[in-house]
Amino acid sequence: MKYFVTGATGFIGSVVVQQLLQAEHHVHAIVRTPSRAKGLEEKGVQLFTGDVTDKESMRAAMQGVDGVFHIAGWYKVGARDKRGGKRINVQGTRNVLELMKELGISKGVYTSTLAINSDTHGQLVDETYHFTGEHLSEYDRTKAAAHDIAKQMIAEGLPLVIVSPGLVYGPGDTSSVCTSMIDYLQGKLPLLPRKTTLCWAHVEDIARGHILAMEKGRLGETYFLAGEPYSLYGAYRLAREITGIPAPLGVPPQLIKVMSVLVRPFDRFMPESYTSEGLRIIAGVTYIGDNSKARDELGFDPRPLRVGWEQTLNHELALLGKKVRRK
């Protein structure tokens, strides 16, 4: 099969591409600067100069493909410059899906996120849940807007499947998740809120879930590619068991909320994870979803956090030049 992939140089997209190539599929990918994506070309990916914000720049790459994976997205929590949210997440998604429709491509998989459901207040929601309040970040808001575009185009007949990952971790991550992990490994992560809970899934399992959605997903359906629900504090207590490095201090989420207010005047000087928005979004929230539908219909089977977390921690420790210290 021949597939078009957006976000092929990104965290999830690069692993999807790798798995597609391993299965002997052909991959077309758009990149802003092909000379900086030689690694993909060397693996057999056919590169095209383009960007999701420029609809016409994708036309040649999408011509004649059997399916589309739209994975590219703007993922910034606490970012000062928020313009990318609307431009990439919203307009970029509209561009990709409109072009898919124009070209008559038979199936697509769009990468949404559990974050569009915002804080579920401890409830493990499924795909029928619909959040109608105010989102906690620009990322959540713009991904929700993009999700609505996808649903509207499905209603108009677009042959699309939506997948919604939770927290994605693993080697090669460059997000705030990885930044916090490195801070922890270096003893620079002093405290964490106790109640914040997320669905943790290894990037290789999330990538496999995308391909399963293309192969088995029912058109028009949404699937939660959610991993194991685990509190943020609990994940770092687990990290202590794996590495022997002391876990951050667990504090009430109310303290983090107070801190988010106190740092607001200094946002432009703070690292993104520690801005008022970055702190507010981890202050006791639960971004959790039930993956039963993806398990039953797709065969999605993410590894336990302990297994994937140990692999990821060991990978980052090796990059830092340290050895795992077990208790």
N, C-alpha and C positions, 0 to 999 in steps of 0.2 A: 504494500500500500504506500501511497505518497501522502504525507501530511505537512501542513503548514503550521508553524509554531511561532507565536509571539512570545517574547520574554525568554528566548532560547539561551541568552547569556546570564539569566538570573538564577536565583537559588533553586526554585522548583523547576523552572523551565529547562535548565541545563541537565537535570537528572532525567526529566521526561525524554529529552532528546537522546541521552545516553541509552535509555532503555528501549526506545524506538529503534535505534541503530542496532542494538544487540539482537533485536527481534527481526533484523534485516529489512526494516521499512526504509523508505526514502524520506528525507526531511528537507523541507524548504524553510529557511529562517530569514527574517529581516533583522538587520543590524544597522545602527546609525553610521558606524565606521567599520567596514569590513576588514581593514588592515589590523584592527584590534581584536578580531575574532578568528584569527588564523587557526587557533586550536580546534574550533568547530569545523572549519573547512578541511583540516587534515584528517578529521574523523569521518569525513564523507558528507557533511552537511552542505547543501547548495545555498550559498549566501546571496542575499539581495540587499541592496542599500534601501533602507526605508525606516519608517517610524509609524507607530499606531496613531499619532496625532496628525498624520498626513495620509488621508485615505488612498489617494491615487498612487502613492509610493509603494503600496502593498499589492496592487493589482497583478503585476507580473508574477510575483511570488505565489499568489493564490490561484492563478490560472491552472486548471487541470488537476488539482489535488483531490484526494478522496475524503479528506477530513481536515478540520481546523481545530487546533488547540489555542485558545486565547488565554494566555497565562500572564502576560505583561501587566504590571500594575505599579502604581506609586504607593509605597508602603513606608510612611514616615509618621511616627507618633511623637509629638512634641516639637515638630519641625517649625522653625520660624517662617520659612517661605512655604506657603501652602498652595501655591498656584498649580503645582503638579497634580494635585488631587482631581480637580475638575478637568484639566487638560488631558491627563493620561487615563485616569480611571473612568471618567464619564464619557468625554468625547471620543477617547481612544476606543472604548468598548463599542460605542455607537458606530464608529468608522468600520471596525472589523466585522461586526455583525451585518451591517448594511451591505458591505462588499460581499460577504458570504452569501447573502440573499441574491444579490445581483448576478453572481457567478453560478448560482444554482448548485452550490456544494451540498452534498447529501447529508453531512452530519458535522456537528461541532460540539466541542466541550469548552464551556466557559468557567473560569476559576473565580468564584465568588469567595465568601469568607463567613465564618460564624459570627464575626464582629458586626455584621449588619443587624444581628439580634440584640446587640448591646448587652448590658448587664441583665442576666436572667434571674438574678437574686436567688441563686441556689437551685433553680429548677433546671432539670436536664430536659431541654426542649427537643422536639423533633421537627421535621421539615414542614409541618403544618403551622408552626408558630409564626406569628407576624408582629413585629415590633412597630409601634406607631409613635413613640416619644421622640425626644431630642437625643441625638447620638453624642457620645462622649468625646469624639475626636473628628478631625477633618477626614482622616482615613476611613473611619466607620461610615461617616455621612456620604462620602463620594462613592464608596463601594456599594452602599445601599441604593444610591441613585442609579448606578450602573446595573445592579441586580434588577431593578425595576425596568430598565430598558430591555434587558434580556428577557424578562417575563412577558413584556408587552410584545416583543417580536416573536416569541414563542406562540403567543395567542394569535398572532397574524400568520402563523404557519411556518416559522423558521424551525428547521430540524436541529434543535439544540438540546443539550444536556447540561445542567449546572452542577458543579461540585463546590462544596463549601468546606474548606479545611479549617481546622482550629489552629492552635499554635504549632508551627512547623520548626523542627530543630534538626541539627545534624552538621557534619563537616561541610565547610564551604559557606556557612551562613555569614552574612554581613550585617544583619539587623541588630536592633537593640537587645534581642534575646542573646545573641552571641556576645555582644559587648558586656552585658551583665555577667555572663558566664566567665568571661576572661577576667573581669573585675574580681569575681569570687576567687578564681584560681590564684590571683595575685594578692589576695587579702584586702581588696579595696571595695568590697560590697558589705557595708556595715550592718544593714538591717533590711527587713522585708516585711510587708503586711501579712498577717496570719491567714486571712480568709480568702485572699485572691485565688481563684481556681480557674484552670484552663484545661483544654483537651490537647494533650501532648502527642504528636505523631512524628516519627522519623521521616525525613525528606524522601528517602527511598520508598517508603510505604505510601506516602502522599503521591509521588510520581506514578507508582504502580496503580493507585486508585484512579488517576486520570486516564490511564490507558484502559483499565477495566470499564470506565464510564464510556469510553469510545467504543469498546467492543460489545458491551452488554447493556449499557444504560438505555432506559426507555426514553424516547424522545419526549421533551417537555417536562421531564422530571428533575427534581433537585435531590442530591445525595450529600449527606453530611460525611465528609472524610475526616471524622473526628477520632482522635486517639483517646488514650486513657485519661479520664478526668483526674487531675492531680493539683493540689494547691501549690502555689509558687514556693511557699515556705517549705512544704513537704518535699518538693523536688530538690531543694538545696540541703535538706537533711539527708536525703538519699545520696546526694553528691558527697556529703561528708563520709557516709559509709563506704563509698567507692574510693575516694581519694585520701581520706584522713585529714583533709583540710577543714578547719572549723566552719560550721554553717553560719550564715548571717544571723543576727539577733532577730527573732520574731516579735513584731510589735502590733498593737491594735491598729486596724485600718484608719481609725479616727485620727491617729497621730500623723499618718501620711497625708490625710486630707488637710489637716492644719498646715503641714509643711508646704502643700501645694499652693495654699493661699499666701504663705509667707514669702515664697520664692518668686511670686508673680512679678514684682517690680524688677527682678533681676533676670528674667527669662532670656533676654538677649545675650547674657553672659554665660548661661548655663549650658552644659551638655544636653542634647535633646532628651535623653532619658530622664533628666532631672529637672526639666521645665515644669511649670505648673500643670500643663496638660499631661506630660509624661507621668507625673506623680499621681494626678487625679485618676488616670485610667487604670492604675494598678492598686488603687486604695480599696481593697475588699470586694472588687467586682468578680462576677462569675461569668465567663464566656464559655458556656458548655452546651454540648449538643449530643444527642443519642445517635450512634452510628448503626443501629440495628438494620435500617433499610439498606444501607450500603453493604453491610455484611451479607444480608439475605439475598439481595438482587445482583450484587456485583462480585461477591466473594472477597470484599475488602477485609483484610486481616492484619491490622497494625501490630507491630511488636510491642511488648510491655515496655513501659518507660525505663525500668531498670536496665534492660538489655540495651536499648538505644542510647540511653544517657551515659552508660559506662563507655560505650564505643566513642561517643562524641567527646566526653571529658578526656579520655585517653588521647584522642586525636589532638585536642587543643593543648593538652599538657606537653605532648611531643613537640608541637610547634613552639611552645614556650621554653623548651629545653629542660623540662622537669620530669621527674619520675613519679609514678603514682605512689602515694604513701598510704598504705592501708593500716587500719587500727589493729 
